[in-house]
Amino acid sequence: MNKRFPILWMLTILSILCSCSRSNHYLKYALEAAGDNRPELEKVLAHYKGDSLKYLAAVFLIENMPGHYSYQGEDVLKYYEIAKSIFRSGLTPVQQRDSLLKLSRDKFPYLKQHLVHDISIIKADFLIQNIDQAFDQWETRPWAEHLSFEQFCAYLLPYKCSELQQFDNWRDTLSERFGDPLASMLLNDESYESTYNAAITVRKEIKEKINPHGMFNESGYPFLSASTMHRITFGRCIDYVNLAVATMRSLGIPAMIDETPQWGRYRAGHSWYTILNDKGEFLSSEWDVSTSPGKCFFPYKRIPKIFRQTYAVNRHTVEYLATAKYRHPFNPFSKDVTDQYFATSDLSIPIIRKDLKDKYVYISLFNERSGWFVVDYGTLHKNKAVFKNLGRNVLYLALGFDGKGLVPISYPFILHKNGDVEYVMSDTTSFQKVVLKRKYPTNENVVNMQHRVLQGVIQASNQADFSNAQTLFTIDNLDYPDKILLSSDRPYRFWRYLSPKGSYGNIAELQFFIENKDGKDELLTGKMISSNNVGNDTVKKAFDGNWLTNFETGSPDGSWVGMDFGKPIRVQKVRCIPRNDDNFIHTGHKYELKFWNNSEWKVIYSKVVNDNVLAYDSVPAGALLWLKDKWGGWDERVFLYKDGKQEWW
């Protein structure tokens, strides 16, 4: 859904399929679109004239083929051959990734421009072999026999599982590579014929054989030939999802790719694989081949939309692409399946602009990188924006086309868990005070790491082993100041943070201060010291100024880190930062606080902060707020301020 569909292919689809929608002769127009390759497609139809079901399958593939595309020419084959040699080398996954990224940039920079329609190059023999193999799987595999013909066409029949997949014998290659455990399963009367059992057996085999590393491959080309797909040792979720779906289909397991264009409270999207089991249930994985289908699906994530990648064209999207005055690059080969996952709502949202130039409107989510990120479209009806199948517990904004671009046409609104809608409107005549501690919601791991400092202590001693140490501060809650004021009975040479039991020493930063003659805090430096068996590199992380590196030891109890100042000194303040995600207020950073003023973001605060909280008195009541760290980090979310707390969206 969030993929940029090449405009050349999009326009070709429109010219063909819009005519189809008027005459309802999809096959006729697909054959016309094939041009010089039409005889190859007619061979396929002639081949199956005596088999009505296979003929219908061939018609399905051909009439939905316009708009599917592949790489053209010898360059892609050369790229895959070099990639195979890199995968076979003794390089580590990181080195393989770097080599392939360099290969993509330096030797094959124009591969993305060498695209061609499948319908203009596909051969009859390839299509016939694919159809016959798919029917054989449907008819002979117990984990596929429950499929209706429509389901078979959607989840087993297609000659490719994802766009740009190479025309090769992927069914043979992948089934041979990963099919042994399935072929050797012991026959039993309980699980042998189960689609779920077949899927988890294959998933386990894939995971054990490729040992995936999730290293994001931003600019390299996808590995979509059968010979490279099963050799990848690194990649994005979608790379391993493509492998899972292609492998399962090669073994007769009905599988598909589902995705969300963006999480409800995170800027990125996500893809995963889903199977259709023999009970008629769609069972989804949370991630790629690292997780099995059918487990609890992201119980804490907020998800606005879920789309299923399809081979069949979505003719509603094609109609949109043909008639919209503003064309957002929606994928015409996807289907909205949000309501198959959880409760959704159909909404009619009042609009606040009357100068729109199109009947189509858009539903969007906040995205700190791109502003408001479009996830789906709807229509205007009687001055309301109408949207279907919206995920709940999410904040949205409706957009429309004013003749120049997309503009906000509604107030931001929250679709609550129970289906109620709450509009967010700023009152610029009434103001409130806000006290902010973060720019991003805290996840479970951050909270757990923070709590590991509780009962940690700051101590001083004149003995290197801290015998007879004086405890100057005990961390008994997390609401302590950025600089903790210390009061020692005399100067000490050795100062430390002693971690509590079970904490593994976890802190991100430790700094000691003394007040200079100008009355300013001066950072003290000395020799870094720590408990036994802690490497020097680990100790440095407590003093490197980086809140994302951590002093962490292998011992759960009694770890400590500190400074030897060479002579007794009376430290007056200490900064002790728990392990964190650096989304708390970072002392010394410049922050910008904005509010949504019905149509745009307005800055109401911008300065460098010198504390671990940001307090500001003049914030419009009820406003949607956005706190931005100008000097660090991408993680930011909008929020409301209610009852003295940040409510994240």
Stockholm file with secondary structure:
# STOCKHOLM 1.0

chainA/1-649         MNKRFPILWMLTILSILCSCSRSNHYLKYALEAAGDNRPELEKVLAHYKGDSLKYLAAVFLIENMPGHYSYQGEDVLKYYEIAKSIFRSGLTPVQQRDSLLKLSRDKFPYLKQHLVHDISIIKADFLIQNIDQAFDQWETRPWAEHLSFEQFCAYLLPYKCSELQQFDNWRDTLSERFGDPLASMLLNDESYESTYNAAITVRKEIKEKINPHGMFNESGYPFLSASTMHRITFGRCIDYVNLAVATMRSLGIPAMIDETPQWGRYRAGHSWYTILNDKGEFLSSEWDVSTSPGKCFFPYKRIPKIFRQTYAVNRHTVEYLATAKYRHPFNPFSKDVTDQYFATSDLSIPIIRKDLKDKYVYISLFNERSGWFVVDYGTLHKNKAVFKNLGRNVLYLALGFDGKGLVPISYPFILHKNGDVEYVMSDTTSFQKVVLKRKYPTNENVVNMQHRVLQGVIQASNQADFSNAQTLFTIDNLDYPDKILLSSDRPYRFWRYLSPKGSYGNIAELQFFIENKDGKDELLTGKMISSNNVGNDTVKKAFDGNWLTNFETGSPDGSWVGMDFGKPIRVQKVRCIPRNDDNFIHTGHKYELKFWNNSEWKVIYSKVVNDNVLAYDSVPAGALLWLKDKWGGWDERVFLYKDGKQEWW
#=GR chainA/1-649 SS CCSCCCHHHHHHHHHHHHHHHHHCCHHHHHHHHTGGGHHHHHHHHHHTTTCHHHHHHHHHHHHTCTTCEEECSHHHHHHHHHHHHHHHSSCCHHHHHHHHHHHHHHTCTTGGGCEEEGGGTCCHHHHHHHHHHHHHHHHHCTTTTTCCHHHHHHHTCCSCSSTTCCSSCHHHHHHHHHCHHHHTCCCCTTTTTCHHHHHHHHHHHHHHHHCCBCCCCCSSCCCCSHHHHTTCCBCCHHHHHHHHHHHHHHTTCCEEEEEESSCTTSSCCEEEEEEECTTSCEEECSSSTTSCTTSCCCTTCCCSCCEEECSSCCHHHHHHHHHCSSCCCCCSSEEECGGGTSCEEEEEEECSCCCCCCSEEEEEEEETTTEEEEEEEEEECSSEEEEEEEESSEEEEEEEECSSSEEECSCCEEECTTSCEEECCCEEEEEEEEEECBSSCCCHHHHHHHHTTTTCEEEEESSTTCTTCEEEEECCSSCCCSSEECCCSSCEEEEEEECCTTSTTCBSEEEEEEECTTSCEEECCCEEEESTTCCHHHHHTTSSSCTTSCBCCSCSSSCEEEEEEEEEECCCEEEEECSCCSCBCCTTCEEEEEEECSSSEEEEEEEECCSSSEEEEEEEETCCEEEEETTSCSCCCEEEEETTEEEEC
#=GC SS_cons         CCSCCCHHHHHHHHHHHHHHHHHCCHHHHHHHHTGGGHHHHHHHHHHTTTCHHHHHHHHHHHHTCTTCEEECSHHHHHHHHHHHHHHHSSCCHHHHHHHHHHHHHHTCTTGGGCEEEGGGTCCHHHHHHHHHHHHHHHHHCTTTTTCCHHHHHHHTCCSCSSTTCCSSCHHHHHHHHHCHHHHTCCCCTTTTTCHHHHHHHHHHHHHHHHCCBCCCCCSSCCCCSHHHHTTCCBCCHHHHHHHHHHHHHHTTCCEEEEEESSCTTSSCCEEEEEEECTTSCEEECSSSTTSCTTSCCCTTCCCSCCEEECSSCCHHHHHHHHHCSSCCCCCSSEEECGGGTSCEEEEEEECSCCCCCCSEEEEEEEETTTEEEEEEEEEECSSEEEEEEEESSEEEEEEEECSSSEEECSCCEEECTTSCEEECCCEEEEEEEEEECBSSCCCHHHHHHHHTTTTCEEEEESSTTCTTCEEEEECCSSCCCSSEECCCSSCEEEEEEECCTTSTTCBSEEEEEEECTTSCEEECCCEEEESTTCCHHHHHTTSSSCTTSCBCCSCSSSCEEEEEEEEEECCCEEEEECSCCSCBCCTTCEEEEEEECSSSEEEEEEEECCSSSEEEEEEEETCCEEEEETTSCSCCCEEEEETTEEEEC
//
